[in-house]
């Protein structure tokens, strides 16, 4: 497919076109960014038609054959991630048009926005482990700058803390890549998979696996390593919070971890139970503490940030159980949570836009005047806490089914109880912000903001009712890619 | 800065700039390349700013020009990659004739990519220097 490099090349080109063209006319920044995200959205859904289940699209950069040159690999797992990124980025860029009126430096914002998109897209489709590191860094460094975008004291502090933690994670990732290169003399992920499966597992193999787990645990903010997230995500402008919480932590943390551990290292629950028990443990602790701390927050966006930690925990538990339905649930939750959590953060942006406040004690009675925002929030709450027709129900159901199949009945019961927790802390915002009889006259948010929220609400309902089609065309093939293990390497190199 | 510093800077600044260009153009033959050469080119600009000083308007103008060149360098680079896509249907395809090894005009698009990188890196590092040496103009913005 000739279109594969466009996923990261278009936003990269946009990132460098925006600063030049917006010197001629300032509106170019909105125009270019929004048209590129729209193209990406169409391209990501169109790409599903180009290959069948079990097939892999391999793109040789510059025509160099796989072990030598950089390859781009597009299978259903990548497609799932690319579609999630495209949806969130599309909604966030529409939302930004009016939201940025409160900020100066619209051009810089869109440049960084395009770079973070390019970085995430690159992580999702690359087939080269050093290329993965480069894209991780592109996305991370732009996210540090975007967190500090408001240049107030708290924002700079949060960005600094985030940068230190994020760079420690990146450093360990680079260290792991260097050790792998020293061991296997190759950087191509498919070639690495073949080499490692032949070479067997010695101490170095497990050392690298442990370093990678540590690095990606920081990037995906699992509980003991989460301390940067509750500061960083609320500090960013709302559309960026939607990207960071909605998809960023999952691409850089969860996706990179599962791609490397399943497809490159060939880990399965049967041959490396300790690794998967650690994932279950970290996930469960994140769900538990993320939920408890979220219910005690007073800040709209900070509550949602802690909720993200809890939901990433659900994904990790699903991956950690490691059988078919649990992994399918985990992958489905990546998409479902991307839609829902970005919608929740966009409603927080709408509230901040209208009132200028984030403190739950000061906000009241917005349910009447900001009808669409309030209903978006309510529906997203129901989806995230797992009410059946909406999209958030199915992932948790699949994870619980997976836990039952793995004979972990205590885990299934615990997860069911903990997902009620989700409803508890999200209802707190409804009660404080939207559901009061006090009359407040706040104007409804601008049309473009409502449009982006409605887009996500429609997707949430559509994917909920049409979950069967989504499951067959995307989630189950993606699960099979993971369960194929090191067959990934053979599929690409053809050996 | 004193007269001695200014005089020395004016003599060697040009040579540093020229050496940077040499490193860039021989990037495909010798150690170095776009990044290293770009850093040296930026170094010559930094030397001039340090020796002769700057004021608010000069800084503003320099920053404006540097930011334009930075974007142009990046666009040039990604344009070369896109040309490969359009001409040979592969992103980053080396579509130019490769020539003989160890000649200056060889290796197809790689010298062009080096030039693009050097523009990007040189302008980028120079604007980082201006931002770090932040005077009034940056703090107010």
Interface residues (C-beta under 8 A of the other chain):
Chain A: X2 X5 X9 X12 X13 X15 X16 X17 X19 X20 X23 X59 X60 X61 X62 X63 X104
Chain B: X67 X68 X70 X71 X72 X74 X75 X78 X81 X82 X84 X85 X88 X89 X90 X91 X92 X93 X94 X141
